[in-house]
């Protein structure tokens, strides 16, 4: 991962940390950069969740990615998916009513689902909670995020 990539990931991770977001489970592509992203994000968020590195997330069709989510154990409330475009953008658009043109590198789409079981994703759309990406912080980094970045993770 490049120096810029690590900096961007720290910024995004700091934002997620400020929001109090921690995954119960992380699903990551088996690609090296995706694994690095998942590992660094877990470290920033101080998360001890299980991370599954899956070949199925490496340029998989959108319907397969959705099926992976449908099969997850209902004990997990918050699942992070680290993968690749265009699959992640297409899947996000499939799961919400809003339209996202493209999720940039290190971008995060947070979707809230009013469900009791992951299998309900078959018929339910989620609500876009937020969509962030590193360029949003290019000229202005909120003081709370700057403080976390200065402390390190």
C-alpha positions as CSV (number, residue, x, y, z in Angstrom):
1,X,0.0,0.0,0.0
2,X,1.3,3.4,-0.9
3,X,2.1,6.2,1.7
4,X,-0.9,8.2,0.4
5,X,-3.1,5.1,0.6
6,X,-2.2,4.6,4.3
7,X,-2.8,8.3,5.0
8,X,-6.2,8.1,3.4
9,X,-7.1,4.9,5.2
10,X,-6.1,6.5,8.6
11,X,-8.3,9.5,7.8
12,X,-11.3,7.3,6.9
13,X,-10.7,5.0,9.9
14,X,-10.5,8.0,12.2
15,X,-13.9,9.2,10.9
16,X,-15.4,5.7,11.5
17,X,-13.8,5.6,15.0
18,X,-15.4,9.0,15.8
19,X,-18.8,7.6,14.8
20,X,-18.2,4.7,17.1
21,X,-18.4,2.1,14.3
22,X,-16.8,-1.3,14.9
23,X,-17.5,-4.4,12.8
24,X,-18.6,-7.6,14.4
25,X,-17.3,-9.3,11.2
26,X,-15.1,-8.2,8.4
27,X,-15.3,-9.8,5.0
28,X,-12.3,-9.0,2.8
29,X,-11.1,-10.0,-0.7
30,X,-8.1,-12.2,-0.6
31,X,-6.2,-9.6,-2.7
32,X,-3.1,-8.3,-0.9
33,X,-4.2,-4.6,-0.8
34,X,-7.7,-5.5,0.4
35,X,-6.1,-7.6,3.2
36,X,-3.8,-4.8,4.2
37,X,-6.8,-2.4,4.2
38,X,-8.9,-4.7,6.4
39,X,-6.0,-5.3,8.8
40,X,-5.1,-1.6,9.1
41,X,-8.8,-0.7,9.5
42,X,-9.2,-3.2,12.3
43,X,-6.1,-1.8,14.0
44,X,-7.4,1.8,13.8
45,X,-10.8,0.9,15.1
46,X,-9.3,-1.3,17.8
47,X,-11.5,-4.1,16.7
48,X,-10.9,-7.7,17.6
49,X,-13.5,-9.0,15.2
50,X,-12.9,-12.0,13.0
51,X,-11.8,-11.2,9.4
52,X,-12.6,-13.7,6.7
53,X,-10.4,-13.3,3.6
54,X,-12.5,-14.7,0.7
55,X,-11.6,-15.6,-2.8
56,X,-15.3,-15.0,-3.6
57,X,-14.8,-11.2,-3.0
58,X,-12.1,-11.0,-5.7
59,X,-14.0,-9.5,-8.7
60,X,-17.1,-11.5,-8.0
61,X,-20.5,-10.8,-9.6
62,X,-22.9,-8.6,-7.7
63,X,-25.4,-11.3,-7.0
64,X,-22.7,-13.5,-5.5
65,X,-21.6,-10.7,-3.2
66,X,-25.2,-10.2,-2.1
67,X,-25.6,-14.0,-1.5
68,X,-22.5,-13.9,0.8
69,X,-24.2,-11.2,2.9
70,X,-27.5,-13.2,2.9
71,X,-25.6,-16.2,4.4
72,X,-24.0,-14.4,7.3
73,X,-24.8,-15.4,10.9
74,X,-27.4,-13.2,12.5
75,X,-25.2,-12.7,15.6
76,X,-23.3,-10.1,13.5
77,X,-24.9,-6.7,13.6
78,X,-22.2,-4.7,11.8
79,X,-20.4,-6.2,8.8
80,X,-17.7,-4.5,6.9
81,X,-16.9,-5.6,3.3
82,X,-13.5,-4.8,1.8
83,X,-13.4,-5.5,-1.9
84,X,-13.2,-4.1,-5.4
85,X,-15.0,-2.0,-7.9
86,X,-17.3,-2.1,-9.8
87,X,-18.7,-4.9,-7.6
88,X,-18.9,-2.9,-4.4
89,X,-20.5,0.1,-6.1
90,X,-23.0,-2.1,-7.9
91,X,-23.8,-4.0,-4.7
92,X,-24.3,-0.8,-2.7
93,X,-26.7,0.5,-5.4
94,X,-28.5,-2.8,-5.3
95,X,-29.0,-2.5,-1.6
96,X,-30.2,1.1,-1.4
97,X,-32.6,3.3,-3.3
98,X,-30.0,6.1,-3.8
99,X,-27.5,6.0,-6.6
100,X,-23.7,6.2,-6.1
101,X,-21.8,6.7,-9.3
102,X,-18.5,5.1,-8.0
103,X,-17.1,4.3,-4.6
104,X,-13.5,5.7,-4.8
105,X,-10.5,3.9,-3.2
106,X,-10.8,3.9,0.6
107,X,-14.4,5.1,0.2
108,X,-17.0,3.9,2.7
109,X,-20.7,3.4,2.1
110,X,-22.6,2.8,5.4
111,X,-26.0,1.2,4.9
112,X,-28.5,0.6,7.7
113,X,-30.9,-2.3,7.4
114,X,-34.0,-2.7,9.5
115,X,-33.8,-6.4,9.6
116,X,-33.7,-9.2,12.1
117,X,-31.8,-11.6,9.9
118,X,-29.3,-11.2,7.1
119,X,-31.5,-13.4,4.9
120,X,-34.0,-10.6,4.8
121,X,-31.7,-8.7,2.4
122,X,-33.3,-10.8,-0.3
123,X,-36.4,-8.5,-0.2
124,X,-35.4,-5.4,1.9
125,X,-33.6,-2.3,0.8
126,X,-31.4,-0.4,3.3
127,X,-31.0,3.2,4.1
128,X,-27.8,5.1,3.2
129,X,-26.4,6.3,6.5
130,X,-23.4,8.0,4.9
131,X,-20.9,7.9,2.0
132,X,-17.4,9.2,2.6
133,X,-14.2,9.1,0.7
134,X,-10.7,10.6,1.2
135,X,-11.0,13.6,-1.1
136,X,-13.7,15.0,1.1
137,X,-11.0,15.6,3.7
138,X,-8.4,17.0,1.3
139,X,-8.8,20.6,2.3
140,X,-10.5,20.4,5.6
141,X,-9.9,17.7,8.3
142,X,-12.2,18.2,11.4
143,X,-10.3,18.7,14.6
144,X,-11.5,15.5,16.1
145,X,-10.1,13.5,13.2
146,X,-6.9,15.5,13.2
147,X,-6.5,14.7,16.9
148,X,-6.8,10.9,16.3
149,X,-4.4,11.1,13.3
150,X,-1.8,13.0,15.4
151,X,-2.1,10.4,18.2
152,X,-1.6,7.5,15.8
153,X,-3.6,4.4,16.1
